[in-house]
Every structure is written in structure tokens, then in C-alpha cells.
């Protein structure tokens, strides 16, 4: 059973982009996958708590994926320079 709840706050796209960018920028180097930051941000935008937690998990996966790719690339580059 799917329950749809309407989001009450009308916030423009620009604050969402800024909060999303800052969340990813801070979360990726710290390795916290964004959940600690995204749930309060989504609650601020008016999302229900269960939707905020589920969305945060999906966002965390994307942040972790790109962070892992970045760290793999940096580590791989360091190994190649020092082993040749």
C-alpha cells in the first residue's frame, strides 16, 4: 500500500541545489554517506520522516559510489607513480 503525502513547503530549486551540493561536499570526504546531513535537510523541506530516511539512504549510496570512485582513482594513480 502506497501512501502519498503532499509536501507542504514551497522552496525554490536554488536552496535545494545549494543544500545538496554542501551535503555532498561535506559528506564524501568524511565518509558519513550523507545520512546524517540529508535527513534533517529533507525534514526542513517538509518531507515525512520515513520518506526522508529512505531518500537519504539512496542519496548516501550515490555519494558513497562517487567517493569510492574518486578515492580508487587517487590511490590507483599513487600506486602507478611509485611502482614504475
MDTraj code that builds the backbone (N, CA, C; nanometers):
import mdtraj as md
import numpy as np

residues = "UNK UNK UNK UNK UNK UNK UNK UNK UNK UNK UNK UNK UNK UNK UNK UNK UNK UNK UNK UNK UNK UNK UNK UNK UNK UNK UNK UNK UNK UNK UNK UNK UNK UNK UNK UNK UNK UNK UNK UNK UNK UNK UNK UNK UNK UNK UNK UNK UNK UNK UNK UNK UNK UNK UNK UNK UNK UNK UNK UNK UNK UNK UNK UNK UNK UNK UNK UNK UNK UNK UNK UNK UNK UNK UNK UNK UNK UNK UNK UNK UNK UNK UNK UNK".split()
xyz = np.array([
    [0.0840, -0.1169, 0.0000],
    [0.0000, 0.0000, 0.0000],
    [0.0886, 0.1233, 0.0000],
    [0.0688, 0.2094, -0.0959],
    [0.1483, 0.3311, -0.1068],
    [0.0672, 0.4479, -0.0526],
    [0.1281, 0.5198, 0.0387],
    [0.0640, 0.6373, 0.0958],
    [0.1359, 0.7596, 0.0422],
    [0.0633, 0.8462, -0.0234],
    [0.1227, 0.9678, -0.0770],
    [0.0868, 1.0844, 0.0134],
    [0.1892, 1.1546, 0.0573],
    [0.1679, 1.2736, 0.1384],
    [0.2236, 1.3923, 0.0635],
    [0.1497, 1.5004, 0.0639],
    [0.1951, 1.6190, -0.0067],
    [0.2948, 1.6954, 0.0785],
    [0.3952, 1.7483, 0.0124],
    [0.4947, 1.8302, 0.0789],
    [0.4377, 1.9708, 0.0907],
    [0.4386, 2.0233, 0.2114],
    [0.3718, 2.1498, 0.2374],
    [0.4549, 2.2718, 0.1994],
    [0.5854, 2.2663, 0.2197],
    [0.6687, 2.3833, 0.1942],
    [0.6969, 2.3978, 0.0457],
    [0.6919, 2.5199, -0.0008],
    [0.7269, 2.5509, -0.1393],
    [0.8615, 2.6231, -0.1366],
    [0.9670, 2.5484, -0.1632],
    [1.1014, 2.6051, -0.1632],
    [1.1552, 2.5945, -0.3047],
    [1.2177, 2.7026, -0.3505],
    [1.2667, 2.7051, -0.4879],
    [1.3809, 2.6058, -0.5079],
    [1.4215, 2.5930, -0.6307],
    [1.5230, 2.4952, -0.6679],
    [1.6615, 2.5347, -0.6158],
    [1.6907, 2.6635, -0.6113],
    [1.8254, 2.7074, -0.5738],
    [1.8674, 2.6660, -0.4328],
    [1.7841, 2.6823, -0.3300],
    [1.8267, 2.6327, -0.1987],
    [1.8445, 2.4813, -0.1958],
    [1.7658, 2.4092, -0.2717],
    [1.7806, 2.2636, -0.2770],
    [1.9137, 2.2247, -0.3400],
    [1.9516, 2.2953, -0.4453],
    [2.0801, 2.2680, -0.5099],
    [2.1948, 2.3019, -0.4162],
    [2.1852, 2.4144, -0.3481],
    [2.2918, 2.4565, -0.2556],
    [2.3053, 2.3572, -0.1409],
    [2.1922, 2.3191, -0.0785],
    [2.1979, 2.2223, 0.0311],
    [2.2504, 2.0870, -0.0170],
    [2.2094, 2.0443, -0.1342],
    [2.2573, 1.9173, -0.1883],
    [2.4064, 1.9188, -0.2167],
    [2.4539, 2.0286, -0.2742],
    [2.5968, 2.0415, -0.3025],
    [2.6780, 2.0425, -0.1738],
    [2.6339, 2.1199, -0.0750],
    [2.7063, 2.1262, 0.0523],
    [2.7038, 1.9915, 0.1245],
    [2.5915, 1.9242, 0.1182],
    [2.5818, 1.7931, 0.1817],
    [2.6797, 1.6948, 0.1193],
    [2.6856, 1.6902, -0.0115],
    [2.7788, 1.6009, -0.0794],
    [2.9232, 1.6402, -0.0576],
    [2.9494, 1.7712, -0.0579],
    [3.0858, 1.8207, -0.0400],
    [3.1398, 1.7872, 0.0985],
    [3.0557, 1.7953, 0.1981],
    [3.0991, 1.7662, 0.3354],
    [3.0967, 1.6154, 0.3628],
    [2.9982, 1.5454, 0.3092],
    [2.9802, 1.4034, 0.3399],
    [3.0856, 1.3134, 0.2782],
    [3.1212, 1.3369, 0.1535],
    [3.2121, 1.2460, 0.0831],
    [3.3491, 1.2353, 0.1493],
    [3.4172, 1.3455, 0.1805],
    [3.5488, 1.3303, 0.2444],
    [3.5410, 1.2713, 0.3851],
    [3.4307, 1.2959, 0.4553],
    [3.4175, 1.2454, 0.5914],
    [3.3731, 1.0997, 0.5932],
    [3.3155, 1.0508, 0.4841],
    [3.2712, 0.9120, 0.4766],
    [3.1454, 0.8832, 0.5552],
    [3.0602, 0.9825, 0.5754],
    [2.9391, 0.9607, 0.6536],
    [2.8178, 0.9310, 0.5661],
    [2.8359, 0.9172, 0.4384],
    [2.7346, 0.8830, 0.3377],
    [2.6152, 0.9771, 0.3342],
    [2.6236, 1.0887, 0.3945],
    [2.5204, 1.1900, 0.3796],
    [2.3981, 1.1731, 0.4656],
    [2.3774, 1.0582, 0.5268],
    [2.2545, 1.0351, 0.6028],
    [2.2421, 1.1306, 0.7208],
    [2.3532, 1.1590, 0.7843],
    [2.3489, 1.2497, 0.8993],
    [2.3091, 1.3904, 0.8583],
    [2.3358, 1.4271, 0.7362],
    [2.3043, 1.5615, 0.6902],
    [2.1753, 1.5671, 0.6097],
    [2.1464, 1.4640, 0.5334],
    [2.0326, 1.4696, 0.4429],
    [1.8974, 1.4534, 0.5113],
    [1.8890, 1.3747, 0.6155],
    [1.7601, 1.3586, 0.6840],
    [1.7119, 1.4914, 0.7433],
    [1.7954, 1.5654, 0.8166],
    [1.7473, 1.6950, 0.8651],
    [1.7160, 1.7943, 0.7537],
    [1.7931, 1.7894, 0.6452],
    [1.7659, 1.8798, 0.5330],
    [1.6322, 1.8451, 0.4685],
    [1.6072, 1.7168, 0.4464],
    [1.4798, 1.6769, 0.3874],
    [1.3625, 1.7061, 0.4808],
    [1.3823, 1.6896, 0.6103],
    [1.2769, 1.7256, 0.7061],
    [1.2496, 1.8755, 0.7022],
    [1.3551, 1.9551, 0.6840],
    [1.3392, 2.1007, 0.6716],
    [1.2550, 2.1359, 0.5494],
    [1.2713, 2.0616, 0.4422],
    [1.1944, 2.0857, 0.3206],
    [1.0523, 2.0313, 0.3298],
    [1.0183, 1.9639, 0.4392],
    [0.8815, 1.9207, 0.4618],
    [0.8508, 1.7765, 0.4279],
    [0.9515, 1.6959, 0.4024],
    [0.9282, 1.5554, 0.3719],
    [0.8937, 1.4788, 0.4999],
    [0.8054, 1.3776, 0.4913],
    [0.7790, 1.2920, 0.6078],
    [0.9059, 1.2152, 0.6451],
    [0.9170, 1.1761, 0.7709],
    [1.0399, 1.1155, 0.8216],
    [1.0729, 0.9850, 0.7493],
    [0.9721, 0.9010, 0.7189],
    [1.0029, 0.7745, 0.6507],
    [1.0523, 0.7982, 0.5084],
    [0.9991, 0.8971, 0.4404],
    [1.0467, 0.9314, 0.3071],
    [1.1854, 0.9963, 0.3138],
    [1.2102, 1.0763, 0.4161],
    [1.3417, 1.1391, 0.4328],
    [1.4498, 1.0344, 0.4580],
    [1.4200, 0.9347, 0.5394],
    [1.5185, 0.8296, 0.5689],
    [1.5442, 0.7436, 0.4447],
    [1.4400, 0.7060, 0.3735],
    [1.4570, 0.6262, 0.2523],
    [1.5323, 0.7017, 0.1438],
    [1.4972, 0.8275, 0.1249],
    [1.5672, 0.9086, 0.0250],
    [1.7113, 0.9310, 0.0647],
    [1.7356, 0.9482, 0.1931],
    [1.8716, 0.9680, 0.2414],
    [1.9574, 0.8446, 0.2165],
    [1.8987, 0.7268, 0.2299],
    [1.9742, 0.6044, 0.2019],
    [2.0126, 0.5967, 0.0548],
    [1.9205, 0.6343, -0.0327],
    [1.9512, 0.6341, -0.1757],
    [2.0553, 0.7402, -0.2090],
    [2.0427, 0.8580, -0.1501],
    [2.1407, 0.9643, -0.1715],
    [2.2766, 0.9215, -0.1183],
    [2.2767, 0.8557, -0.0025],
    [2.4019, 0.8081, 0.0564],
    [2.4735, 0.7094, -0.0327],
    [2.3975, 0.6247, -0.1002],
    [2.4588, 0.5295, -0.1928],
    [2.5287, 0.6029, -0.3067],
    [2.4645, 0.7047, -0.3618],
    [2.5239, 0.7803, -0.4719],
    [2.6497, 0.8537, -0.4255],
    [2.6443, 0.9162, -0.3074],
    [2.7611, 0.9865, -0.2528],
    [2.8754, 0.8877, -0.2301],
    [2.8444, 0.7719, -0.1727],
    [2.9478, 0.6712, -0.1467],
    [3.0063, 0.6170, -0.2767],
    [2.9229, 0.6006, -0.3774],
    [2.9706, 0.5499, -0.5055],
    [3.0729, 0.6453, -0.5677],
    [3.0381, 0.7724, -0.5759],
    [3.1302, 0.8684, -0.6356],
    [3.2525, 0.8917, -0.5480],
    [3.2363, 0.8884, -0.4170],
    [3.3511, 0.8991, -0.3280],
    [3.4463, 0.7823, -0.3440],
    [3.3918, 0.6629, -0.3574],
    [3.4753, 0.5436, -0.3768],
    [3.5495, 0.5487, -0.5092],
    [3.4814, 0.5925, -0.6128],
    [3.5469, 0.6056, -0.7433],
    [3.6607, 0.7066, -0.7355],
    [3.6359, 0.8183, -0.6683],
    [3.7399, 0.9199, -0.6532],
    [3.8587, 0.8696, -0.5738],
    [3.8340, 0.8022, -0.4633],
    [3.9429, 0.7504, -0.3811],
    [4.0178, 0.6375, -0.4528],
    [3.9467, 0.5548, -0.5287],
    [4.0125, 0.4500, -0.6073],
    [4.1041, 0.5123, -0.7116],
    [4.0562, 0.6165, -0.7774],
    [4.1360, 0.6826, -0.8801],
    [4.2612, 0.7441, -0.8193],
    [4.2477, 0.8109, -0.7062],
    [4.3634, 0.8730, -0.6412],
    [4.4620, 0.7660, -0.5962],
    [4.4137, 0.6612, -0.5338],
    [4.5011, 0.5535, -0.4853],
    [4.5686, 0.4818, -0.6012],
    [4.4944, 0.4559, -0.7063],
    [4.5498, 0.3882, -0.8223],
    [4.6584, 0.4744, -0.8873],
    [4.6368, 0.6039, -0.8930],
    [4.7350, 0.6953, -0.9512],
    [4.8621, 0.6984, -0.8673],
    [4.8496, 0.6970, -0.7356],
    [4.9668, 0.6989, -0.6468],
    [5.0459, 0.5691, -0.6637],
    [4.9784, 0.4545, -0.6690],
    [5.0468, 0.3268, -0.6854],
    [5.1214, 0.3201, -0.8190],
    [5.0607, 0.3706, -0.9238],
    [5.1235, 0.3650, -1.0552],
    [5.2495, 0.4522, -1.0604],
    [5.2475, 0.5663, -0.9953],
    [5.3621, 0.6563, -0.9997],
    [5.4795, 0.5997, -0.9210],
    [5.4515, 0.5330, -0.8098],
    [5.5589, 0.4872, -0.7236],
    [5.6080, 0.3443, -0.7534],
    [5.5350, 0.2685, -0.8320],
    [5.5785, 0.1331, -0.8618],
    [5.6508, 0.1224, -0.9956],
    [5.6481, 0.2266, -1.0752],
    [5.7142, 0.2196, -1.2069],
    [5.8619, 0.2433, -1.1953],
])
top = md.Topology()
chain = top.add_chain()
for i, resn in enumerate(residues, 1):
    res = top.add_residue(resn, chain, resSeq=i)
    for name in ("N", "CA", "C"):
        top.add_atom(name, md.element.get_by_symbol(name[0]), res)
traj = md.Trajectory(xyz[None], top)
